[in-house]
Amino acid sequence: MRAASTAGPSFRDRFELSHRVRVGITAAALIAGGLLPLFVDGGGGFIDDATVALAYVMMALGLNIIVGFAGLLDLGYVAFFAIGAYTMGYFGSLFHITANGGEGVHILVAGPAAQLPGLHFNFFIIIVLAIAATTIAGMLIGLPTLRLRGDYIAIVTLAFGEIVGRIAINGDEIKFLDTRLTAGRQGITPVDKIDLPFLETFNSLELRPWYWTAFVLVLIAVFVNFRLRDSRLGRAWIALREDEVAAVSMGVPQVKTKLLAYGTGAAFGGVSGAFLGSYLNTVNADQFQFSFSIFVLAMVILGGLGSIWGVVVGAIALSFINNRLIPDVLNDVPGKIGLDFDLTELSFGIFGFLLVIMMVLRPEGLIPERRRKIELKAGIEGLVVDEDTEKQP
C-alpha cells in the first residue's frame, strides 16, 4: 500500500495538469492579442497585417466547419467572401445612387455617411444581411453535393466559386432597375467605414479600432465554433466525416446536416467579407480569385483539420508569411544571390512547399484536433478503474 501511495501522478492528475496548462496558455494568448495594439504604431504596417490576419482567421474558421468538422471538401469558399463583400458594397456605399434618384437611404448611421446619397446601413445590419445572404448561398451550393463524395464535391464547389467570380467581373453589364449588378473590375469604392455606437467613425489613419473589432469578431467565431463542435449538430458533422454510411444508418439526417455545415461555414466567410470590404474601402472583382480559396484551405490544413485553435494559428501564420515575411523581409533575397525575380512571384509555390513539409513532418497539423472532453473523461474514468483494479490484491 505504501508503494502505491508513493507512485507517480495518475492519468487523471496528468490530464488535469495539462488542461490547466492549456487554459493558462490560451488566456495569456488572448490577453496578449487584446493588448497588442497598445505597443505598436496605430497606423503602421504591422497592425494593418494583424487586422487582415484576423479577418482571414474568421474565414478559415468557417471553412474548417465545412472541411474539418463535416469532411466536405470546398474549393469555392472565395464565393462567400465575395457575397459578404458585395453585401457591404450594396448597403454601405454610393453604388445605388442612380437607382433612387440621388436620394439617400440611411439606417442608424452617423457622420459623413448620413449625408451621402445611396444606401447607407449600420454595420451591424450589414453583418446580419451578409450572414443571411451567405447562409442561403451555402445551402444552395450544398444541394448539388448531397449525393456526391470526394473529388466530385470538390469539382462542384470549384465550379460555384468560379461562377461567382465570373459574375463579379462581368456583372457590370447586367442591369436591374437602372443599377448594375456589380461594378466589375472598376470596383465599388469608397465603402462606408464602420460606425459603432458611442464611438467615432473608423478611419484609415488609426487602425486600432479596426483591429479590436476584428479581434472581437474572431472571439465570437471561436466561441461559436466550440459550441457547435460540442453540440449534437457538431457530433453529427463528425460522424458523417468519419463514416457517412454508418452515420446515416444510425439516424443522422444526411441532407439537413450537410446543408447546415455549408450554411454555417459560409456565414463566417460573409462576416469576414463584409468587414474586409469596409476595411479595404473597396469591393473589386479581382479580389475573388480561385487562388484565394486555396489560400484559405491551406490555412486549415496547416493548422490541423478540425482543430479550432490550430486553424487560428495556421491562418495567422500564413497571413503574415504572405503579407509581411515574403514581400517585406525575403523579397530581395533572390537579387542578393544573382537571380532576377521577386520572391512574391513564387508565394504560392512557397505555400505548397510548406504544406509538403507539413505532410511529411506533421501530417496532423500544427495543433492537431483533440478528442472531445466528454470522451476524454470517459477514458480517464476507465483508466482509473483499471488502475484501482490492478492495485487490489
C-alpha positions, 0 to 999 in steps of 0.5 A: 500500500505504501508503494502505491501511495508513493507512485507517480501522478495518475492519468487523471492528475496528468490530464488535469495538469495539462488542461490547466496548462492549456487554459493558462496558455490560451488566456495569456494568448488572448490577453496578449492579442487584446493588448497588442495594439497598445505597443505598436504604431496605430497606423503602421504596417504591422497592425494593418497585417494583424487586422487582415490576419484576423479577418482571414482567421474568421474565414478559415474558421468557417471553412474548417466547419465545412472541411474539418468538422463535416469532411466536405471538401470546398474549393469555392469558399472565395464565393462567400467572401465575395457575397459578404463583400458585395453585401457591404458594397450594396448597403454601405456605399454610393453604388445605388445612387442612380437607382433612387434618384440621388436620394439617400437611404440611411439606417442608424448611421452617423457622420459623413455617411448620413449625408451621402446619397445611396444606401447607407446601413449600420454595420451591424445590419450589414453583418446580419444581411451578409450572414443571411445572404451567405447562409442561403448561398451555402445551402444552395451550393450544398444541394448539388453535393448531397449525393456526391463524395470526394473529388466530385464535391470538390469539382462542384464547389470549384465550379460555384466559386468560379461562377461567382467570380465570373459574375463579379467581373462581368456583372457590370453589364447586367442591369436591374432597375437602372443599377448594375449588378456589380461594378466589375473590375472598376470596383465599388469604392469608397465603402462606408467605414464602420460606425459603432455606437458611442464611438467615432467613425473608423478611419484609415489613419488609426487602425486600432479600432479596426483591429479590436473589432476584428479581434472581437469578431474572431472571439465570437467565431471561436466561441461559436465554433466550440459550441457547435463542435460540442453540440449534437449538430457538431457530433453529427458533422463528425460522424458523417466525416468519419463514416457517412454510411454508418452515420446515416444508418444510425439516424443522422439526417444526411441532407439537413446536416450537410446543408447546415455545415455549408450554411454555417461555414459560409456565414463566417466567410460573409462576416469576414467579407463584409468587414474586409470590404469596409476595411479595404474601402473597396469591393473589386472583382479581382479580389475573388480569385480561385487562388484565394480559396486555396489560400484559405484551405491551406490555412486549415490544413496547416493548422490541423483539420478540425482543430479550432485553435490550430486553424487560428494559428495556421491562418495567422501564420500564413497571413503574415508569411504572405503579407509581411515575411515574403514581400517585406523581409525575403523579397530581395533575397533572390537579387542578393544571390544573382537571380532576377525575380521577386520572391512574391512571384513564387508565394504560392509555390512557397505555400505548397512547399510548406504544406509538403513539409507539413505532410511529411513532418506533421501530417496532423497539423500544427495543433492537431484536433483533440478528442472531445472532453466528454470522451476524454473523461470517459477514458480517464474514468476507465483508466482509473478503474483499471488502475484501482483494479490492478492495485487490489490484491 
